[in-house]
Amino acid sequence: MKRNCQPKTVGPLTAAICLGALSIGIFASLAQTIVKTESEPWIAPARAARKQNPIPADGKSIAQGKELFTAGCLPCHGPAGKGDGPAAVGLERNGAPVRPGNLSSSKLWEQSDGALFWKISEGKSPMPSFQETWSDEQRWQIVNYVRTLAPKEGNTNREQKAGGK
């Protein structure tokens, strides 16, 4: 029996299917890259993270921070800072759904006051920048209040309510 060693010609339909499969593979790879990028941690620059909070975490600053948080942050972060506010459901970044950060997690304590201040100031879509909305003092007050939402190892409830510092 004689074997045909000539390559077969590819018809237009086969070529279209191969091209389509290749395109889908490229798109899937790109989508994975975008999703991976979106889930990367949000880290403040070192210079911002080193910034010290000039506002004492006393009852007055925490109460003022709570008022500001309620007005500007609660819609997305929720009343307890868990990222479950009424506006959180529809949030997107680059067409992908995102969830606001959980400010009640003890991991919040891994960030400095300066890092939190920078994040409130700069924002990251869909979170707006609050630099023009609130003064420096007001943003520091929010940092003081947000600290009360997250438990810190070794703190008692009384210390957490006083700012957890």
Order of alpha helices (4+ residues) and beta strands (2+ residues): alpha-alpha-alpha-alpha-beta-beta-alpha-alpha-alpha
